[in-house]
Amino acid sequence: MDLAQDKLDLIEKIIRNDRKFSNNEDLFDDFFNETCKRSLGIVNIVTSDAALEAYLKKIATTSILNVLKDSGRLRRTKSGFTPTGEVAVDTTISNKFEGIEVSYNNFDVAISPEEIAIQKDTVKQIADLICKLDDEDPNKQYLQIYKLRYDNGMTQKEISEELGLSQSEVSKRLFKLMKKVKESFN
């Protein structure tokens, strides 16, 4: 393989820290090889160490799931993968962010597990940023404006009537929100 030793060490650390690694230590070589094979394409492209580690975590998780599934230790159920020795419990996946509830419905099979994990992280990062902005300046009502616009699908005019603000003020605040979201991803 064509990966630098520091990247190989990072992959090993990520695999050993994954919660599915415990009780499956005998499959480490398979986990490692699968993760290295899947990460060859991005390791030299991603320049940020934090972003690389995040991508590698997602790739390692997917690789571990695939190896466990292929080895017969996991089976697919409606709610995801379940160890073959356990009975599946039907639950919904949800995360709470200080008053914001983000729920993930069934995923499109055409999307890869890595893309799904990245989408979840993206939603969490956006929610955290909006909560932070709202906490810094509660008078601007960023969280409420975001919910009305993107959760309820209201227009700027409807939001301005709901909150008693001018439409231009709602527009400015939405623009600032989107600008901050874009900056957080650059």
C-alpha positions as CSV (number, residue, x, y, z in Angstrom):
1,M,0.0,0.0,0.0
2,D,1.0,3.5,-0.7
3,L,0.2,5.2,2.7
4,A,2.7,7.0,4.9
5,Q,3.4,5.4,8.3
6,D,1.7,8.3,10.2
7,K,-1.5,7.6,8.3
8,L,-1.2,3.9,8.9
9,D,-0.8,4.6,12.6
10,L,-3.8,6.9,12.6
11,I,-5.9,4.2,10.9
12,E,-4.8,1.6,13.5
13,K,-5.6,4.0,16.4
14,I,-9.1,4.7,14.9
15,I,-9.9,1.0,14.4
16,R,-8.8,0.1,17.9
17,N,-11.0,2.9,19.4
18,D,-14.1,1.9,17.4
19,R,-16.7,0.3,19.7
20,K,-17.3,-2.6,17.4
21,F,-13.6,-3.5,17.6
22,S,-14.0,-5.0,21.1
23,N,-14.9,-8.6,21.0
24,N,-13.7,-8.7,17.4
25,E,-10.0,-8.2,17.9
26,D,-9.2,-11.4,15.9
27,L,-10.5,-9.6,12.8
28,F,-8.1,-6.6,13.2
29,D,-6.0,-7.4,10.0
30,D,-9.2,-7.6,8.0
31,F,-10.5,-4.3,9.5
32,F,-7.1,-2.7,8.8
33,N,-6.7,-3.9,5.2
34,E,-10.3,-2.9,4.3
35,T,-9.9,0.5,5.8
36,C,-6.6,1.1,4.1
37,K,-8.0,0.0,0.7
38,R,-11.0,2.3,1.0
39,S,-9.0,5.3,2.2
40,L,-6.3,5.3,-0.5
41,G,-8.3,7.8,-2.6
42,I,-8.7,10.5,0.0
43,V,-5.6,10.3,2.2
44,N,-3.4,12.4,-0.2
45,I,-6.3,14.7,-1.2
46,V,-7.4,15.9,2.2
47,T,-5.0,18.5,3.7
48,S,-6.6,19.2,7.1
49,D,-5.6,16.7,9.8
50,A,-8.9,17.1,11.5
51,A,-10.9,16.5,8.3
52,L,-8.7,13.5,7.4
53,E,-9.2,12.0,10.8
54,A,-13.0,12.5,10.5
55,Y,-13.1,10.9,7.0
56,L,-10.9,8.0,8.2
57,K,-13.3,7.4,11.2
58,K,-16.2,7.1,8.8
59,I,-14.3,4.8,6.5
60,A,-13.1,2.6,9.3
61,T,-16.6,2.3,10.7
62,T,-17.9,1.3,7.3
63,S,-15.0,-1.1,6.8
64,I,-15.5,-2.7,10.2
65,L,-19.3,-3.2,9.5
66,N,-18.5,-4.7,6.1
67,V,-16.0,-7.2,7.5
68,L,-18.3,-8.1,10.4
69,K,-21.2,-8.6,8.0
70,D,-19.0,-10.7,5.6
71,S,-17.7,-12.8,8.4
72,G,-21.3,-13.6,9.6
73,R,-21.0,-11.7,12.8
74,L,-23.6,-9.0,11.9
75,R,-26.9,-9.2,10.0
76,R,-28.9,-6.4,8.4
77,T,-32.2,-5.5,10.0
78,K,-34.7,-2.7,9.5
79,S,-32.8,-0.6,12.0
80,G,-29.3,-1.3,10.7
81,F,-26.9,-4.0,11.6
82,T,-27.3,-6.3,14.6
83,P,-24.9,-8.9,16.0
84,T,-26.0,-12.4,15.0
85,G,-26.4,-13.4,18.6
86,E,-28.7,-10.5,19.5
87,V,-32.4,-9.8,18.8
88,A,-33.0,-6.6,16.9
89,V,-34.9,-3.8,18.7
90,D,-36.7,-1.3,16.5
91,T,-35.6,2.2,17.4
92,T,-35.4,5.5,15.7
93,I,-32.1,7.3,15.5
94,S,-32.2,10.8,16.9
95,N,-29.8,13.3,18.4
96,K,-30.7,16.3,20.5
97,F,-28.9,19.6,20.3
98,E,-30.0,22.1,23.0
99,G,-33.7,22.2,21.9
100,I,-33.2,21.1,18.3
101,E,-34.2,17.6,17.5
102,V,-32.6,16.1,14.4
103,S,-34.0,12.8,13.3
104,Y,-32.7,10.5,10.6
105,N,-35.2,8.5,8.6
106,N,-34.4,5.5,6.5
107,F,-31.5,6.1,4.2
108,D,-31.4,5.8,0.5
109,V,-29.5,2.6,-0.4
110,A,-27.7,4.4,-3.3
111,I,-25.8,6.5,-0.7
112,S,-22.7,4.9,0.6
113,P,-22.3,4.5,4.4
114,E,-19.4,7.0,4.3
115,E,-21.6,9.6,2.7
116,I,-24.4,9.0,5.3
117,A,-21.9,9.4,8.2
118,I,-20.6,12.6,6.6
119,Q,-24.1,14.0,6.2
120,K,-24.9,13.3,9.9
121,D,-21.7,15.1,10.9
122,T,-22.6,18.0,8.6
123,V,-26.1,18.3,10.1
124,K,-24.6,18.2,13.6
125,Q,-22.0,20.9,12.8
126,I,-24.7,23.2,11.3
127,A,-27.0,22.7,14.4
128,D,-24.1,23.4,16.8
129,L,-23.1,26.5,14.9
130,I,-26.7,27.9,14.9
131,C,-27.1,27.2,18.6
132,K,-23.7,28.9,19.3
133,L,-24.8,32.0,17.2
134,D,-28.1,32.1,19.0
135,D,-26.5,31.9,22.4
136,E,-24.0,34.7,21.5
137,D,-26.8,37.0,20.5
138,P,-30.3,35.8,21.6
139,N,-32.0,39.0,20.5
140,K,-31.3,38.2,16.8
141,Q,-33.4,35.0,17.1
142,Y,-31.2,33.0,14.7
143,L,-32.4,29.6,15.9
144,Q,-36.1,30.6,15.6
145,I,-35.5,32.1,12.2
146,Y,-33.7,29.0,11.0
147,K,-36.5,26.7,12.3
148,L,-39.2,28.8,10.6
149,R,-37.3,29.0,7.3
150,Y,-35.9,25.5,6.9
151,D,-38.0,23.3,9.2
152,N,-41.4,25.0,8.6
153,G,-40.6,26.2,5.0
154,M,-41.9,29.7,5.7
155,T,-41.0,32.6,3.4
156,Q,-39.1,35.6,4.6
157,K,-42.3,37.7,4.5
158,E,-44.1,35.1,6.6
159,I,-41.2,35.0,9.1
160,S,-41.2,38.8,9.3
161,E,-44.9,38.8,10.1
162,E,-44.5,36.0,12.7
163,L,-41.6,37.7,14.5
164,G,-42.6,41.3,14.0
165,L,-39.4,42.2,12.1
166,S,-39.0,43.8,8.7
167,Q,-38.5,41.4,5.8
168,S,-35.1,43.0,5.1
169,E,-34.0,42.3,8.7
170,V,-35.0,38.6,8.3
171,S,-33.1,38.5,5.0
172,K,-30.0,40.0,6.6
173,R,-30.1,37.5,9.5
174,L,-30.6,34.5,7.1
175,F,-27.7,35.8,5.0
176,K,-25.5,36.0,8.1
177,L,-26.5,32.5,9.1
178,M,-25.7,31.0,5.7
179,K,-22.4,33.0,5.6
180,K,-21.4,31.6,9.0
181,V,-22.3,28.1,7.9
182,K,-20.2,28.4,4.7
183,E,-17.3,29.8,6.7
184,S,-17.4,26.9,9.1
185,F,-17.0,24.5,6.2
186,N,-14.1,26.3,4.6
